[in-house]
């Protein structure tokens, strides 16, 4: 499976995927618990809390917008938390790429 690492997303300046399978049109994101507000490990900084709350909410909103724009363009977006099992995530990615490549 050919892929690109830290690759720009088509038609979305300043947005990148952690791993991009261009032929299969699969974008993979590994989201950090702090920066993407993980429901299990989310923390809220005590200093400048209101600013951080807005910043992290904006990150999550941008993630959802990116996923929607990719779907509208015919791409599959896969998101994994940094603490998830890497082998299971790799299996999920491989299945999505094979499915996109081989068709329904």
Number of C-alpha atoms within 10 A of each C-alpha: 8 8 14 13 12 14 16 16 17 12 10 11 8 7 14 18 21 16 19 22 20 16 12 21 18 24 26 20 18 17 18 15 16 15 15 20 19 16 9 9 10 13 13 13 12 8 8 9 11 11 10 15 15 10 14 16 14 13 15 15 13 14 17 12 12 18 18 15 16 20 14 10 12 12 18 20 20 17 17 16 17 14 13 11 10 12 9 10 17 12 11 14 20 14 12 19 21 14 12 16 13 9 8 6
